[in-house]
Amino acid sequence: MKKSASYGRQNGLPTRTVADSRAAGSEQHKLDTHDAEIDYRLMIRDLPVDLRPRERLIFAGPAALSNAELLAIILRVGGRGENVIRMAERLLSQFDGVAGLAQASFDELCDAHGMGEAKAAQVKAALELGKRMLLASPQERPQVRSPTDVANLLMMEMGLLEQEQLRIVLLDTKNFVLRVHTVYSGSLNTAVIRVGEVFREAIRANCAAFILAHNHPSGDPTPSPEDVRVTEAIVEAGALLDIRVLDHLIIGRNRFVSLKERGLGFK
């Protein structure tokens, strides 16, 4: 008689069948796989000391850290199958760097693998604090000495806008920034921009001078003939009102152009 592949009770001892063995092996495989996934869900404190961004920040300063390491500190913990450093690197790649993260909507961040509302809120809060730091208090108001100073003040935000905005940077007699005011949002042209609207806030603030700035959502800050005509009209009005128009900056993606430096719109 042909013997079955399964085993029964022999010598009074319980034995397992082939099916039992397969089931047990399957369960062990699941446990091993689950353990492997847990091993990669590391918090920063679980990493070796020399790889922990938080410790590196404390001893070497934040400037020594990469963007991924700084983002990892904000995120605190990774997701299933990747540690927090890998997660930060993936997000920076997916959103095309820090600028892309700042431009992404809250829902877009939530939808990224491993994120969710809590992590998305942490990232958005950190980026917003960075923006607010620029004009944190009157005692910390920046002083404008060059077009680069204005670009540093505005580019992080305006370079990411999806529609055009015209802003004025209001200055006191020593060129300290009083505040930044948004005059227009949307497509800008001479038919839309009213010179009186540009100067309304400047007169209200009793400022000595201001600097115009608007963005090109395309990312290319090359001035158009329309940009030059608008500048000429506003500079002429400023001379009549005794409010100096010091410059007009066009802001693109990580680039800017000063019309004053190029001699466009300023006599």
Secondary structure as UniProt FT lines:
FT   TURN            11..12
FT   HELIX           18..40
FT   HELIX           44..46
FT   HELIX           49..51
FT   HELIX           53..60
FT   HELIX           62..64
FT   HELIX           67..75
FT   TURN            80..81
FT   HELIX           84..94
FT   TURN            95..96
FT   HELIX           97..103
FT   HELIX           106..111
FT   TURN            113..114
FT   HELIX           116..133
FT   TURN            134..135
FT   HELIX           138..140
FT   HELIX           147..158
FT   TURN            159..160
FT   STRAND          165..171
FT   TURN            173..174
FT   STRAND          176..185
FT   TURN            190..192
FT   HELIX           195..204
FT   TURN            205..206
FT   STRAND          209..215
FT   TURN            217..218
FT   HELIX           225..241
FT   STRAND          244..251
FT   STRAND          256..258
FT   HELIX           259..262
//
